[in-house]
Amino acid sequence: MKHFYTFLFLFIICTALLFGCNKQHAGTEKDRQYENTGIDQESDIASQSTVEHNTNSNINSNIDAAIESKIYNGMTRIDASIWISDDLQYQDLVHNMIAVCKQTDPQGSFLLANDQDILFMAGLNALEIDGETPVNPYTTYEIASLTKQFTAAAILQLEAQGRLSTSDTLGKYFPDFVNGADITIDELLHMRSGLVDYYTEYETFFADADETRINQIKNGQIDDQTFLSYLYQTELKFAPGSQMQYCNTNYLLLAMIMEQTSQMTYEEYIQQNFFDKCNMTYSTCCEVGNLTSVPEIKDGYTKLGRLCRGAGDIHSNVIDLLNWERMLHQGKILDENQLNKMFDMQDNYGCGFMGDDFGNHFHTGGLESYESFVGIFETETYGRLYLIQLYPCKNNELSITSFIHACTQ
């Protein structure tokens, strides 16, 4: 497609702004154990399976049960690790996706779908934490900054309910924050606050912290009031609203505002309003140590817990994320006005999504040893395409962009 290179340019910018670490390679495992799979539009894998959340030994039996009940249908397993749609109208897209797998040999779980069908699924070159089960569409990963779209959707829901306004200033919610009087919720959503990033610029944000405090911060062992005490001492990097600069602090503050206005914890709100509604059975908030994937970097799990809520805390898999993206983009989470607001781009950043001039929305994510990508492409031939990529390793720019190209060329 003619807009691919515009999209790719924006994607590279977005990737450069997010969390990042160096990649370390581990061994691969090519042998896969699963049979033909697929999902029709009204079927949801997670809601109909009998597996308890994060019970790794039951993953295989879960997939077998899904096959027997015909939850998966209309797909063929072409080798031990890749499933493709049987519908010939998708054969060009499927061919492109298979070619990317062969050329880039990625590690992780991958999915391409539209609003009616799943076109392609793969679990490649990695094992789950039991050391035996190959990664698959159920495998859970840190999705990092893909979390932000959930936070943004929650804020817009609360606005529709009259519990807040995106024109509110932070002074309403954090009265001791002097600079808060000049920053609006809308500017947090669109990355235009001027705040220092507590994650990527932690040495500046936590400038007065001693070694003991830094260790507490890295392990998520400080409370909100301690975090806010550091925030109140920082200076703005630029006048709020004057420019866009990616900042994780924005979305942690949005999570705190969610809690104040909803009278629920962030975890409760996301669970009840999104995970439950979208049948995201395998997804969790703010938990540490419950993933079924294995990071390539030793001890590469993020330990921030609630200290990264709203900005990068969610654990999920490709099936749950597809359920979410379909519900969101089909207008089943936000009303039309709020959905339009979510995708109102200011300097190519909306509310938890980046976007281009052709109606495409996307975001990347990255933490210590995880990377992720979600892209939603509007096409004439296939309708709306959902591309979801979850990696247990870093430095996946080639495979990420190759999968994007496979969908948009």
C-alpha positions in Angstrom: 0.0 0.0 0.0 1.1 3.5 -0.7 0.9 4.6 2.9 3.2 1.8 4.2 6.3 3.9 4.3 4.5 6.7 6.1 3.4 4.2 8.7 6.8 2.6 8.9 8.4 6.0 9.6 6.0 6.7 12.4 6.5 3.2 13.8 10.3 3.7 14.0 9.7 7.0 15.8 7.4 5.3 18.2 9.8 2.4 18.8 12.6 4.9 19.6 10.4 6.5 22.3 9.5 3.4 24.2 11.1 1.2 26.9 14.3 -0.6 25.6 17.0 -3.0 26.6 19.6 -5.1 24.8 18.7 -8.5 23.4 20.2 -11.8 24.4 19.6 -14.9 22.3 18.6 -18.3 23.7 18.1 -21.7 22.1 15.1 -22.4 19.9 12.5 -25.2 19.9 10.9 -26.1 16.6 8.7 -29.0 17.7 5.1 -28.0 18.1 2.2 -30.1 19.6 -1.0 -28.5 18.4 -3.7 -29.4 15.9 -5.7 -27.3 13.4 -7.0 -24.1 14.9 -9.2 -21.1 14.1 -11.8 -18.8 15.6 -15.0 -17.5 14.0 -16.2 -14.0 14.8 -18.6 -14.9 17.6 -16.4 -17.5 19.2 -14.1 -16.7 22.0 -11.4 -19.2 23.0 -10.8 -17.9 26.5 -14.5 -17.8 27.5 -15.2 -21.4 26.4 -12.1 -23.2 27.5 -11.8 -25.1 30.8 -8.3 -24.3 31.7 -7.6 -22.4 34.9 -5.6 -19.2 34.4 -1.8 -19.7 34.3 -1.9 -23.5 34.8 0.9 -24.3 32.4 0.5 -28.1 32.5 -3.1 -27.8 31.2 -2.3 -25.6 28.1 -2.1 -28.6 25.8 -5.3 -30.1 27.1 -7.0 -26.7 26.7 -6.1 -26.5 23.1 -7.2 -30.2 22.5 -10.5 -29.4 24.2 -11.0 -26.3 22.0 -10.4 -28.4 18.9 -12.9 -31.1 20.1 -15.6 -28.5 20.7 -14.9 -26.9 17.3 -14.0 -23.5 18.8 -11.1 -23.5 16.4 -12.3 -24.0 12.9 -11.6 -23.0 9.4 -7.8 -23.2 9.8 -5.1 -25.7 8.8 -1.9 -26.4 10.6 0.7 -26.3 7.9 3.6 -27.3 10.1 4.2 -27.8 13.8 3.9 -24.2 14.7 1.9 -22.2 12.1 -1.9 -22.2 11.5 -3.5 -20.6 8.4 -7.0 -19.8 7.3 -8.6 -22.3 4.8 -10.3 -19.4 3.0 -8.6 -18.8 -0.3 -9.4 -15.1 -0.3 -6.7 -14.7 2.3 -4.0 -16.8 0.6 -1.8 -13.8 -0.5 -1.7 -12.4 3.0 -1.1 -15.8 4.5 1.8 -16.4 2.1 3.3 -13.1 3.1 3.1 -13.9 6.8 4.7 -17.3 6.3 7.5 -15.8 4.3 8.3 -13.4 7.1 8.5 -16.3 9.6 11.0 -18.1 7.3 13.0 -15.0 6.6 13.3 -13.5 10.1 12.9 -16.6 12.3 11.2 -14.6 15.1 10.5 -15.8 18.7 7.1 -15.4 20.2 3.4 -15.5 19.4 1.8 -13.9 16.4 -1.7 -13.4 15.0 -3.3 -11.7 12.0 -7.1 -11.4 11.8 -9.9 -9.3 10.6 -13.4 -8.7 12.1 -14.7 -12.1 10.8 -11.8 -14.5 10.8 -8.3 -15.3 12.1 -6.1 -15.5 9.0 -2.8 -16.6 10.6 -1.4 -17.7 14.0 2.0 -18.9 15.0 4.0 -19.8 18.1 7.7 -19.8 17.2 11.1 -20.7 18.6 10.5 -20.5 22.3 9.1 -22.6 25.2 6.9 -21.8 28.1 8.1 -21.8 31.7 7.6 -25.6 32.1 10.4 -26.1 29.6 8.3 -28.3 27.4 5.3 -26.5 26.1 6.0 -24.5 22.9 4.7 -20.9 23.0 1.3 -20.6 21.4 -1.7 -18.2 21.1 -2.5 -18.7 24.8 1.1 -17.9 26.1 1.1 -14.8 28.2 3.7 -12.0 27.9 4.4 -8.6 29.3 2.6 -6.3 26.8 4.4 -3.2 28.1 3.0 0.0 26.6 0.1 -1.7 24.8 -1.3 -1.2 28.3 -1.8 2.5 27.6 -4.8 2.0 25.3 -6.7 0.3 28.2 -5.9 3.3 30.5 -7.0 5.8 27.8 -10.2 3.9 27.2 -11.0 3.9 30.9 -10.5 7.6 31.2 -12.8 8.2 28.2 -15.4 5.9 29.7 -15.3 7.8 33.0 -15.6 11.1 31.1 -18.7 9.7 29.3 -20.2 8.9 32.7 -19.6 12.4 33.9 -17.0 11.5 36.5 -14.3 13.6 35.0 -13.5 15.8 32.0 -10.4 15.6 29.9 -10.2 19.4 30.2 -9.7 19.0 34.0 -6.3 20.1 35.2 -4.2 17.9 37.4 -4.6 20.4 40.2 -8.1 19.0 40.8 -6.7 15.6 41.5 -3.2 16.4 42.9 -3.7 19.8 44.7 -0.1 19.8 46.1 1.3 19.7 42.5 2.1 23.3 41.6 2.6 22.6 37.9 -0.6 20.6 37.9 -2.7 23.7 37.4 -1.2 24.0 33.9 -1.6 20.4 32.7 -4.9 18.9 31.6 -5.9 15.2 31.4 -6.1 15.6 27.6 -2.4 16.6 27.6 -1.5 13.5 29.6 -3.4 11.3 27.1 -1.7 12.9 24.1 1.8 13.0 25.6 1.9 16.8 25.7 2.4 17.3 29.5 6.0 18.4 29.6 6.6 16.0 32.6 9.8 14.1 33.2 9.5 10.3 32.4 9.9 8.4 35.7 11.0 5.2 33.8 13.3 6.3 31.1 14.6 9.4 33.0 14.5 7.9 36.5 17.9 9.5 37.5 16.3 12.9 36.9 12.9 12.1 38.2 14.2 10.5 41.4 17.2 12.8 41.6 17.5 12.8 45.4 17.0 9.1 45.9 19.8 7.1 47.6 20.8 3.6 46.6 18.3 2.0 49.0 15.4 4.1 47.6 16.5 3.3 44.0 16.4 -0.4 44.7 12.9 0.0 46.2 11.8 1.9 43.2 13.1 -0.7 40.8 11.2 -3.4 42.7 8.0 -1.4 42.8 8.3 -0.9 46.6 7.2 2.7 46.9 3.7 4.0 47.4 1.8 6.6 45.5 2.5 9.4 47.9 6.2 8.8 47.8 6.1 8.8 44.0 4.1 12.0 44.0 6.6 13.6 46.3 9.3 13.2 43.7 7.0 14.3 40.9 6.2 17.6 42.8 10.0 18.4 42.9 10.5 18.0 39.1 10.5 20.9 36.7 8.6 20.8 33.4 10.6 20.0 30.3 8.5 22.3 28.1 5.2 24.3 28.3 2.3 21.9 28.5 0.5 21.5 25.2 3.4 23.0 23.2 4.8 19.7 21.8 4.5 15.9 21.9 7.0 13.9 23.9 6.4 10.3 25.0 6.3 10.0 28.7 5.3 7.1 30.9 4.6 9.4 33.9 1.5 10.6 32.1 -0.2 7.2 32.1 0.7 6.4 35.7 -1.0 9.6 36.7 -4.0 8.7 34.6 -4.3 5.4 36.5 -4.3 7.3 39.7 -7.0 9.6 38.4 -9.0 6.5 37.4 -8.9 5.3 40.9 -10.0 8.6 42.4 -12.9 9.1 40.1 -14.2 5.5 39.8 -13.7 4.6 43.5 -12.1 1.4 42.4 -8.5 0.2 42.2 -7.0 0.3 38.7 -6.9 -3.5 38.7 -10.6 -3.8 39.6 -11.6 -1.3 36.9 -9.7 -2.9 34.1 -10.8 -6.4 35.1 -14.5 -5.6 35.4 -14.9 -3.2 32.5 -12.5 -4.7 30.0 -11.1 -8.1 30.8 -14.5 -9.5 31.8 -16.4 -7.8 29.1 -14.0 -9.0 26.4 -13.5 -12.5 27.8 -9.8 -11.8 28.3 -9.5 -14.8 30.6 -5.7 -14.9 30.6 -5.0 -11.2 31.1 -4.0 -9.6 34.4 -2.9 -6.2 35.9 0.0 -5.3 38.1 1.0 -8.9 38.8 4.6 -10.2 39.1 5.6 -13.8 38.4 2.5 -15.1 36.6 3.7 -15.2 33.0 3.8 -18.4 31.0 6.5 -17.1 28.6 10.2 -17.0 29.5 12.2 -13.8 29.0 15.5 -14.4 27.2 17.3 -12.0 29.5 17.9 -13.8 32.8 15.5 -12.6 35.4 14.1 -10.2 32.8 10.7 -9.9 34.3 9.5 -6.4 35.2 9.2 -6.0 39.0 7.5 -2.6 39.1 4.0 -4.0 39.8 1.6 -1.1 40.6 4.4 1.4 40.0 3.9 0.9 36.3 0.1 0.6 36.3 -1.6 2.3 33.5 1.7 2.7 31.6 3.0 -0.9 31.2 1.7 -3.4 33.7 -0.7 -5.7 31.8 0.1 -9.3 31.0 -1.8 -10.9 28.1 -1.7 -13.1 25.0 -2.6 -12.7 21.3 -6.1 -14.2 21.6 -7.1 -11.9 24.5 -5.7 -8.9 22.7 -7.6 -9.7 19.6 -10.8 -10.0 21.6 -10.0 -6.5 23.1 -9.1 -4.8 19.8 -12.2 -6.2 18.0 -14.5 -5.0 20.8 -12.8 -1.6 21.0 -12.7 -0.9 17.2 -16.3 -2.2 16.7 -17.5 0.5 19.2 -18.5 -2.0 22.0 -16.2 -0.4 24.6 -16.6 3.4 23.9 -19.4 5.3 22.3 -18.8 6.9 18.9 -17.8 10.3 20.3 -15.3 8.8 22.8 -13.9 6.5 20.2 -13.3 9.4 17.8 -11.6 11.2 20.7 -9.4 8.2 21.3 -8.1 8.4 17.7 -7.9 12.2 17.5 -4.2 12.4 16.7 -2.1 15.3 17.8 1.4 15.1 16.3 0.5 11.5 15.4 -0.4 10.5 19.0 -3.9 9.9 20.1 -5.0 8.3 23.4 -2.9 5.2 23.9 -2.4 4.8 20.1 -0.3 6.4 17.4 -1.8 6.9 14.0 -1.4 8.0 10.4 -3.5 9.9 7.9 -5.1 6.8 6.5 -7.1 5.6 9.6 -4.5 3.1 10.8 -3.7 2.8 14.5 -0.8 1.2 16.2 1.5 1.0 19.2 4.7 -0.7 20.3 5.8 -1.8 23.8 9.0 -2.8 25.4 10.3 -3.7 28.9 13.4 -5.4 30.2 13.1 -8.5 28.0 9.8 -8.1 26.2 8.6 -6.4 23.1 5.1 -6.1 21.6 3.2 -4.6 18.7 -0.4 -4.1 17.8 -1.4 -2.5 14.5 -4.9 -2.0 13.1 -5.0 -1.4 9.3 -8.0 -0.4 7.3 -8.0 -2.2 3.9 -10.3 -2.3 0.9 -9.7 -5.9 0.2 -9.8 -7.6 3.7 -11.6 -5.0 5.8 -10.0 -4.1 9.1 -6.8 -6.1 9.9 -5.5 -6.7 13.4 -1.8 -7.6 13.6 -0.6 -8.7 17.0 3.0 -9.6 17.9 4.4 -10.6 21.3 8.1 -11.3 21.9 10.0 -12.6 24.9 13.1 -10.9 23.7 14.5 -7.6 22.4 15.7 -6.1 19.1 12.9 -7.4 16.9 12.7 -4.4 14.6 13.3 -6.5 11.4 10.5 -9.0 12.1 8.1 -6.3 13.5 8.5 -4.2 10.4 8.5 -7.2 8.1 5.1 -8.4 9.5 3.8 -4.9 9.0 4.9 -4.8 5.4 3.4 -8.3 4.9 0.0 -6.8 5.8 0.3 -3.5 4.0 2.2 -4.1 0.7 
